[in-house]
Amino acid sequence: MIPKQSTYRDRLQPWHLIRHLPNCQRLTVARFARRPDAESYLKALRHLMPAVPHTIVFVNAVSVLDENSVSIPMQLSIEV
């Protein structure tokens, strides 16, 4: 997979709520600027769909000032 360049919107909303799908796939359900907002949404989803696994993930692209470098996407999974 080729890493995409981080956009301004990506940097504004680094907290992603993802749903786990079969075959190691995932679906981004929502994106948030603040972690407490993501946790509140996750709480509501767990109340509505208790059998479906969801995870909050912090997605950040580390950028280097070198023009030949490629940004490295980093993810931090947080189980609540």
RODO-2510 file (C-alpha; in nm, 4 decimals, decimal comma):
residues 80
     n   res          X          Y          Z
     1     m     0,0000     0,0000     0,0000
     2     i     0,1361     0,3392    -0,0982
     3     p     0,1157     0,5910     0,1879
     4     k    -0,0880     0,8954     0,0967
     5     q     0,0103     1,2480     0,1810
     6     s    -0,1495     1,3766     0,4995
     7     t    -0,4124     1,6410     0,4291
     8     y    -0,5178     1,9298     0,6482
     9     r    -0,8424     1,7460     0,7328
    10     d    -0,6444     1,4384     0,8387
    11     r    -0,4395     1,6472     1,0783
    12     l    -0,7522     1,8102     1,2238
    13     q    -0,9214     1,4796     1,3048
    14     p    -0,6574     1,2271     1,4137
    15     w    -0,8891     1,0105     1,6279
    16     h    -1,0637     0,7421     1,4200
    17     l    -1,3318     0,5011     1,5328
    18     i    -1,2960     0,1799     1,3352
    19     r    -1,5126    -0,1298     1,2984
    20     h    -1,3349    -0,4629     1,2630
    21     l    -1,4408    -0,6656     0,9598
    22     p    -1,3568    -1,0229     0,8513
    23     n    -1,0223    -1,1040     0,6853
    24     c    -0,8285    -0,8435     0,8855
    25     q    -1,0161    -0,5557     0,7235
    26     r    -1,1421    -0,2447     0,8940
    27     l    -1,3888     0,0339     0,8271
    28     t    -1,3530     0,3894     0,9555
    29     v    -1,6893     0,4716     1,1129
    30     a    -1,6150     0,8258     1,2282
    31     r    -1,3291     1,0728     1,2786
    32     f    -1,2852     1,3113     1,5697
    33     a    -1,0636     1,5997     1,6723
    34     r    -1,0775     1,5091     2,0423
    35     r    -1,0448     1,1739     2,2152
    36     p    -1,3347     1,2303     2,4604
    37     d    -1,5676     1,2786     2,1624
    38     a    -1,4511     0,9482     2,0158
    39     e    -1,5008     0,7733     2,3505
    40     s    -1,8560     0,9096     2,3827
    41     y    -1,9413     0,7918     2,0322
    42     l    -1,7903     0,4505     2,1070
    43     k    -1,9999     0,4233     2,4215
    44     a    -2,3157     0,4950     2,2218
    45     l    -2,2187     0,2428     1,9524
    46     r    -2,1509    -0,0272     2,2124
    47     h    -2,4946     0,0400     2,3591
    48     l    -2,6639     0,0134     2,0169
    49     m    -2,4498    -0,2684     1,8716
    50     p    -2,2896    -0,4673     2,1562
    51     a    -2,1805    -0,7600     1,9355
    52     v    -1,9846    -0,5492     1,6833
    53     p    -1,6204    -0,4786     1,7769
    54     h    -1,5021    -0,1179     1,7502
    55     t    -1,1692     0,0428     1,8399
    56     i    -1,0457     0,4000     1,8803
    57     v    -0,7263     0,4621     1,6832
    58     f    -0,4975     0,7662     1,6820
    59     v    -0,3671     0,8184     1,3289
    60     n    -0,0769     1,0553     1,2774
    61     a     0,1590     1,1041     0,9846
    62     v     0,5158     1,1847     1,0798
    63     s     0,6642     1,4225     0,8287
    64     v     1,0319     1,4921     0,7676
    65     l     1,1468     1,8119     0,6039
    66     d     1,3521     1,6263     0,3426
    67     e     1,1998     1,6558    -0,0061
    68     n     1,2848     1,2939    -0,0931
    69     s     1,1263     1,1419     0,2151
    70     v     0,7887     0,9746     0,2349
    71     s     0,5615     1,0258     0,5336
    72     i     0,5239     0,7224     0,7580
    73     p     0,1681     0,6680     0,8823
    74     m     0,1614     0,5730     1,2504
    75     q    -0,1332     0,4284     1,4357
    76     l    -0,1892     0,3784     1,8036
    77     s    -0,4739     0,1453     1,8934
    78     i    -0,6524     0,2253     2,2167
    79     e    -0,8913    -0,0261     2,3701
    80     v    -1,1441     0,1459     2,5941
***
